[in-house]
Amino acid sequence: MGPATAGLTAGETAGLAAFVGLGLLGSVHCLGMCGPLVTTYAERLDSGGPVSGHEIRQQALFNVGRAVSYTLLGAAFGAAGGLLYDAAGLARLATTVRGVVGVLVGLFVLAVGVGYLTRGQATDVAASLPVVGGLFQRVSATLVARLDDLVDGPGMVALGALHGLLPCPLLYPAFLYAFATGSAVTGALSLSALGVGTIPLVFAYGTAFGSLSPGRRSSLHRALGAVFLVLALVPLANGLAAFGVAVPKPPLPMPWT
C-alpha cells in the first residue's frame, strides 16, 4: 500500500474493515491490560446507583480521546515511513519493510494467542519490557494520582489520549503497519478504524460490565487466543511472501496484505 490517493481501493477498504474487526476482537485484550485503569476511572465516577448520564458522557470522552490518539499516532508513523522511503530514494525498500513487518506482526500475534490459550488471561508485557516497562508503570501511577482532577471533567479526553502511549501488543503491530504503508492518511485511517473497533467493549466495561467475573474473562481470553492463532497466519504468510516464501493462509481480508 503506497501513499494515499484520492480514494480507497477495494483492498484498502477491506483492510480498514479488518482493522475494525481486530479492534473488536482485541478489545478483550484491552480489558486485560488497561481494565484495572478503566475500572479505577469507573469507580471514581460511580454514583452508587444506575449508570448516570454523566458517567456515560465521561466514558464517551475517554474513548474519544483514545481513538483520536490512535489516529494521530497512525498518521505520524505513516508519515515517518513515507519520509524514509522518499528521502533515501528507496522505493524498493518498502517491499522489504512490509515483509519484515508482516513476519514480526504474525509472530507477535501468534505468541499472544498462545499465551491467551494457555493462561486464559492477557500477558502483562508492559511490566516486562525494558525501559518502556518502567515508563508504563510511571505513567500509570501518574494517571491514578491525577484522576480526581481529570475524571469528572473534559480532562477525561486526555486520560483516554494517554492510553495511546502505553505499551500494548495490540497497538504496536498496528503502528508498524502504519509505518510500512508510508502514508500518513492510510496510517491515520487504519489506526482510527482500530480505535473505533475497541470502543464498544471498553465503553461497556467502563459503564456496565466492570464486575465481569474472572471466569468469564478467562473464557473470553481463551476464545480470543484461538482466533488470534488463525489471524496470525495472514500477516505471517504475507510477510514471508515478500521474500519469495509461499505459505498457505486463511482467505481472510486483513490489513497486512
C-alpha positions as a Python dict, from the first residue, in 0.01 Angstrom:
ca = {
    (1, 'M'): (0, 0, 0),
    (2, 'G'): (162, 321, -110),
    (3, 'P'): (88, 686, -46),
    (4, 'A'): (-281, 758, -20),
    (5, 'T'): (-469, 856, -332),
    (6, 'A'): (-796, 1044, -370),
    (7, 'G'): (-997, 728, -299),
    (8, 'L'): (-955, 394, -134),
    (9, 'T'): (-902, 77, -334),
    (10, 'A'): (-1107, -234, -260),
    (11, 'G'): (-806, -382, -82),
    (12, 'E'): (-762, -73, 135),
    (13, 'T'): (-1132, -70, 221),
    (14, 'A'): (-1113, -437, 319),
    (15, 'G'): (-804, -357, 524),
    (16, 'L'): (-988, -86, 717),
    (17, 'A'): (-1278, -323, 781),
    (18, 'A'): (-1026, -578, 907),
    (19, 'F'): (-881, -321, 1145),
    (20, 'V'): (-1226, -257, 1288),
    (21, 'G'): (-1266, -633, 1332),
    (22, 'L'): (-927, -661, 1500),
    (23, 'G'): (-1027, -380, 1732),
    (24, 'L'): (-1348, -560, 1826),
    (25, 'L'): (-1159, -882, 1899),
    (26, 'G'): (-859, -714, 2053),
    (27, 'S'): (-1071, -504, 2289),
    (28, 'V'): (-1094, -817, 2507),
    (29, 'H'): (-718, -776, 2546),
    (30, 'C'): (-775, -412, 2640),
    (31, 'L'): (-978, -534, 2937),
    (32, 'G'): (-683, -743, 3049),
    (33, 'M'): (-415, -476, 3004),
    (34, 'C'): (-599, -149, 3076),
    (35, 'G'): (-903, -288, 3254),
    (36, 'P'): (-767, -202, 3601),
    (37, 'L'): (-722, 163, 3497),
    (38, 'V'): (-1067, 173, 3334),
    (39, 'T'): (-1213, 19, 3649),
    (40, 'T'): (-1044, 288, 3858),
    (41, 'Y'): (-1198, 557, 3636),
    (42, 'A'): (-1538, 392, 3664),
    (43, 'E'): (-1514, 370, 4043),
    (44, 'R'): (-1439, 744, 4063),
    (45, 'L'): (-1749, 813, 3851),
    (46, 'D'): (-1978, 559, 4019),
    (47, 'S'): (-2275, 732, 4180),
    (48, 'G'): (-2383, 420, 4365),
    (49, 'G'): (-2699, 376, 4159),
    (50, 'P'): (-2794, 313, 3796),
    (51, 'V'): (-2550, 435, 3533),
    (52, 'S'): (-2595, 810, 3505),
    (53, 'G'): (-2577, 1036, 3203),
    (54, 'H'): (-2262, 1191, 3350),
    (55, 'E'): (-2090, 852, 3366),
    (56, 'I'): (-2188, 775, 3007),
    (57, 'R'): (-2059, 1113, 2889),
    (58, 'Q'): (-1727, 1076, 3069),
    (59, 'Q'): (-1670, 724, 2939),
    (60, 'A'): (-1754, 850, 2590),
    (61, 'L'): (-1496, 1129, 2627),
    (62, 'F'): (-1240, 873, 2743),
    (63, 'N'): (-1296, 656, 2436),
    (64, 'V'): (-1293, 955, 2201),
    (65, 'G'): (-957, 1051, 2347),
    (66, 'R'): (-822, 701, 2283),
    (67, 'A'): (-946, 693, 1923),
    (68, 'V'): (-805, 1037, 1843),
    (69, 'S'): (-471, 942, 1996),
    (70, 'Y'): (-451, 623, 1788),
    (71, 'T'): (-539, 821, 1473),
    (72, 'L'): (-272, 1086, 1527),
    (73, 'L'): (-7, 826, 1607),
    (74, 'G'): (-105, 628, 1299),
    (75, 'A'): (-63, 940, 1087),
    (76, 'A'): (275, 1012, 1244),
    (77, 'F'): (409, 661, 1185),
    (78, 'G'): (274, 657, 828),
    (79, 'A'): (434, 993, 754),
    (80, 'A'): (764, 879, 905),
    (81, 'G'): (764, 575, 678),
    (82, 'G'): (692, 789, 373),
    (83, 'L'): (974, 1029, 459),
    (84, 'L'): (1218, 740, 495),
    (85, 'Y'): (1131, 597, 155),
    (86, 'D'): (1138, 935, -21),
    (87, 'A'): (1445, 1078, 149),
    (88, 'A'): (1654, 770, 90),
    (89, 'G'): (1520, 713, -261),
    (90, 'L'): (1450, 358, -159),
    (91, 'A'): (1107, 284, -301),
    (92, 'R'): (1204, -81, -329),
    (93, 'L'): (1276, -83, 42),
    (94, 'A'): (902, -65, 100),
    (95, 'T'): (856, -428, -4),
    (96, 'T'): (1129, -545, 232),
    (97, 'V'): (995, -335, 518),
    (98, 'R'): (643, -468, 466),
    (99, 'G'): (780, -821, 455),
    (100, 'V'): (968, -779, 783),
    (101, 'V'): (667, -609, 943),
    (102, 'G'): (438, -891, 830),
    (103, 'V'): (663, -1159, 980),
    (104, 'L'): (708, -969, 1308),
    (105, 'V'): (338, -893, 1340),
    (106, 'G'): (246, -1253, 1262),
    (107, 'L'): (486, -1396, 1519),
    (108, 'F'): (376, -1140, 1778),
    (109, 'V'): (5, -1211, 1732),
    (110, 'L'): (81, -1585, 1734),
    (111, 'A'): (266, -1554, 2065),
    (112, 'V'): (-16, -1351, 2217),
    (113, 'G'): (-269, -1609, 2100),
    (114, 'V'): (-71, -1895, 2254),
    (115, 'G'): (-46, -1700, 2579),
    (116, 'Y'): (-420, -1641, 2590),
    (117, 'L'): (-496, -2007, 2520),
    (118, 'T'): (-256, -2146, 2780),
    (119, 'R'): (-313, -1892, 3059),
    (120, 'G'): (-663, -1762, 2991),
    (121, 'Q'): (-551, -1408, 3057),
    (122, 'A'): (-368, -1118, 2898),
    (123, 'T'): (10, -1121, 2925),
    (124, 'D'): (145, -828, 3122),
    (125, 'V'): (408, -741, 2863),
    (126, 'A'): (415, -380, 2975),
    (127, 'A'): (588, -450, 3305),
    (128, 'S'): (846, -679, 3146),
    (129, 'L'): (957, -451, 2862),
    (130, 'P'): (1298, -289, 2925),
    (131, 'V'): (1284, 91, 2964),
    (132, 'V'): (930, 107, 2827),
    (133, 'G'): (801, -117, 3108),
    (134, 'G'): (927, 124, 3372),
    (135, 'L'): (779, 414, 3178),
    (136, 'F'): (443, 236, 3168),
    (137, 'Q'): (447, 197, 3546),
    (138, 'R'): (532, 565, 3598),
    (139, 'V'): (265, 683, 3355),
    (140, 'S'): (6, 457, 3518),
    (141, 'A'): (93, 593, 3862),
    (142, 'T'): (69, 950, 3732),
    (143, 'L'): (-270, 882, 3577),
    (144, 'V'): (-406, 738, 3901),
    (145, 'A'): (-267, 1032, 4100),
    (146, 'R'): (-435, 1283, 3867),
    (147, 'L'): (-767, 1102, 3843),
    (148, 'D'): (-958, 1324, 4081),
    (149, 'D'): (-857, 1631, 3879),
    (150, 'L'): (-944, 1486, 3539),
    (151, 'V'): (-1205, 1214, 3566),
    (152, 'D'): (-1508, 1439, 3625),
    (153, 'G'): (-1440, 1695, 3352),
    (154, 'P'): (-1315, 1744, 2996),
    (155, 'G'): (-976, 1615, 3110),
    (156, 'M'): (-1118, 1265, 3064),
    (157, 'V'): (-1028, 1309, 2695),
    (158, 'A'): (-663, 1349, 2796),
    (159, 'L'): (-678, 1034, 3006),
    (160, 'G'): (-804, 846, 2702),
    (161, 'A'): (-542, 1000, 2474),
    (162, 'L'): (-259, 895, 2704),
    (163, 'H'): (-361, 532, 2658),
    (164, 'G'): (-226, 554, 2303),
    (165, 'L'): (121, 590, 2454),
    (166, 'L'): (102, 288, 2685),
    (167, 'P'): (282, -34, 2579),
    (168, 'C'): (23, -252, 2405),
    (169, 'P'): (59, -572, 2198),
    (170, 'L'): (-248, -465, 2001),
    (171, 'L'): (-119, -121, 1907),
    (172, 'Y'): (249, -183, 1837),
    (173, 'P'): (193, -411, 1535),
    (174, 'A'): (-61, -159, 1404),
    (175, 'F'): (195, 121, 1439),
    (176, 'L'): (447, -90, 1248),
    (177, 'Y'): (188, -145, 976),
    (178, 'A'): (122, 230, 953),
    (179, 'F'): (496, 291, 916),
    (180, 'A'): (522, 29, 644),
    (181, 'T'): (244, 192, 439),
    (182, 'G'): (449, 509, 402),
    (183, 'S'): (126, 711, 406),
    (184, 'A'): (6, 945, 680),
    (185, 'V'): (-353, 921, 556),
    (186, 'T'): (-356, 540, 536),
    (187, 'G'): (-187, 516, 875),
    (188, 'A'): (-439, 753, 1031),
    (189, 'L'): (-738, 576, 879),
    (190, 'S'): (-611, 233, 982),
    (191, 'L'): (-545, 327, 1344),
    (192, 'S'): (-871, 520, 1357),
    (193, 'A'): (-1055, 206, 1243),
    (194, 'L'): (-874, 2, 1507),
    (195, 'G'): (-965, 253, 1777),
    (196, 'V'): (-1330, 259, 1673),
    (197, 'G'): (-1336, -121, 1689),
    (198, 'T'): (-1217, -121, 2051),
    (199, 'I'): (-1477, 130, 2170),
    (200, 'P'): (-1791, -87, 2216),
    (201, 'L'): (-1644, -334, 2466),
    (202, 'V'): (-1425, -84, 2652),
    (203, 'F'): (-1719, 156, 2678),
    (204, 'A'): (-1949, -120, 2803),
    (205, 'Y'): (-1687, -235, 3053),
    (206, 'G'): (-1643, 115, 3190),
    (207, 'T'): (-2015, 175, 3229),
    (208, 'A'): (-2186, -157, 3293),
    (209, 'F'): (-1958, -462, 3289),
    (210, 'G'): (-1693, -363, 3541),
    (211, 'S'): (-1799, -657, 3756),
    (212, 'L'): (-1724, -914, 3484),
    (213, 'S'): (-1629, -1235, 3666),
    (214, 'P'): (-1273, -1372, 3642),
    (215, 'G'): (-1411, -1693, 3494),
    (216, 'R'): (-1588, -1507, 3214),
    (217, 'R'): (-1276, -1303, 3142),
    (218, 'S'): (-1071, -1623, 3121),
    (219, 'S'): (-1318, -1779, 2875),
    (220, 'L'): (-1313, -1467, 2658),
    (221, 'H'): (-934, -1459, 2654),
    (222, 'R'): (-910, -1826, 2555),
    (223, 'A'): (-1158, -1773, 2273),
    (224, 'L'): (-961, -1468, 2163),
    (225, 'G'): (-641, -1674, 2170),
    (226, 'A'): (-788, -1929, 1930),
    (227, 'V'): (-897, -1652, 1691),
    (228, 'F'): (-555, -1486, 1710),
    (229, 'L'): (-381, -1809, 1613),
    (230, 'V'): (-578, -1808, 1287),
    (231, 'L'): (-538, -1435, 1225),
    (232, 'A'): (-162, -1454, 1284),
    (233, 'L'): (-120, -1676, 978),
    (234, 'V'): (-232, -1396, 744),
    (235, 'P'): (33, -1130, 820),
    (236, 'L'): (296, -1404, 865),
    (237, 'A'): (221, -1554, 522),
    (238, 'N'): (211, -1212, 356),
    (239, 'G'): (540, -1115, 515),
    (240, 'L'): (711, -1435, 402),
    (241, 'A'): (567, -1389, 51),
    (242, 'A'): (768, -1067, 22),
    (243, 'F'): (1080, -1285, 47),
    (244, 'G'): (954, -1544, -200),
    (245, 'V'): (838, -1796, 60),
    (246, 'A'): (488, -1927, -13),
    (247, 'V'): (288, -2029, 295),
    (248, 'P'): (-83, -2124, 294),
    (249, 'K'): (-305, -1875, 474),
    (250, 'P'): (-676, -1838, 554),
    (251, 'P'): (-868, -1645, 283),
    (252, 'L'): (-938, -1352, 517),
    (253, 'P'): (-921, -981, 427),
    (254, 'M'): (-651, -846, 653),
    (255, 'P'): (-466, -513, 663),
    (256, 'W'): (-122, -672, 630),
    (257, 'T'): (-160, -762, 262),
}
